[in-house]
């Protein structure tokens, strides 16, 4: 099995597009794709994996996952939202991502959010999360070795995969419940209609 520390270094958990890397001028779609490709190329599982494509961006736009674009150009706000989508799509459905980002899109439209500050805080959390994962993976590996008590390295590796997927699924289920809570409809007293929280 690959050395855990080498593996963690290869997947670059801390990778993100910082605010400083996002130009203040609006970008065309090809430029957006190039920005994300350059930033995340080291994190790709293989050469065929696509970080971002025209089809993906068009689908995000059609699905209203981010605010409308103007003159076929993407602003810094769009780049932040696309970065959020990129981070969320590994675990959540497009429907859940839309539900999650709808509040942010509404706040952008009503000028009721400091998006740069929000994104900076998110990147800080992401860095902390990457550090926590880097510290916990060797512990998970040791726990697997203790539990499986086998000399077969492949079985040990499969056990670690299953353990990590189990943890990932647990976090995803919690996130999905939080999304449900975020978008839950409640009956308005005295009426038959439902409204969003």
DAPEHU-V871796 format. One line per field, one symbol per residue. phi: phi as a letter, one per 20 degrees, with the letter a starting at -180 (. if undefined). psi: psi as a letter, one per 20 degrees, with the letter a starting at -180 (. if undefined). burial: + if it has 24 or more other ideal C-beta (glycine too) atoms within 12 Angstrom, else -. A space follows every 10 residues. Layout:
# DAPEHU-V871796
phi->???
psi->???
burial->???
This chain:
# DAPEHU-V871796
phi->.gggffffff elgefaefgf eeffefdfgg ffffgffffd gfeffbfffd fbcgfgffff ffflfbggec llcdefffff fffffgfeff cdfgfffgff egffgffffe ldbeffffff ffffffffff fffgfefgff ffffgffflc efffffffff gffffffgff fffffffffg ffdgecfegn cdedcff
psi->qqpghgghhh imhiprorhh ioqhqqqrgh hgggghghgj hiiqhrhipp gprggggghg ghilirqqrp kkqprhgggg ghgggghhih hqrhghgggg iggggghghj lkqnhggghg gghggggggg ggghhhghgg ghgghgghlq iohghggggg ggghhggghg gghgghhhgg hhjpqqpppj rjqqqq.
burial->---+---+-- --+++++-+- -+----+-+- +++-++--++ --+------- ++---++--+ +---+++-+- ---+++++++ +++++++++- ++---+++++ ++-++--+-- ----+--++- -++--+---+ --+---+--+ +--+------ -----+--++ --++------ ----+---+- ---------- -------
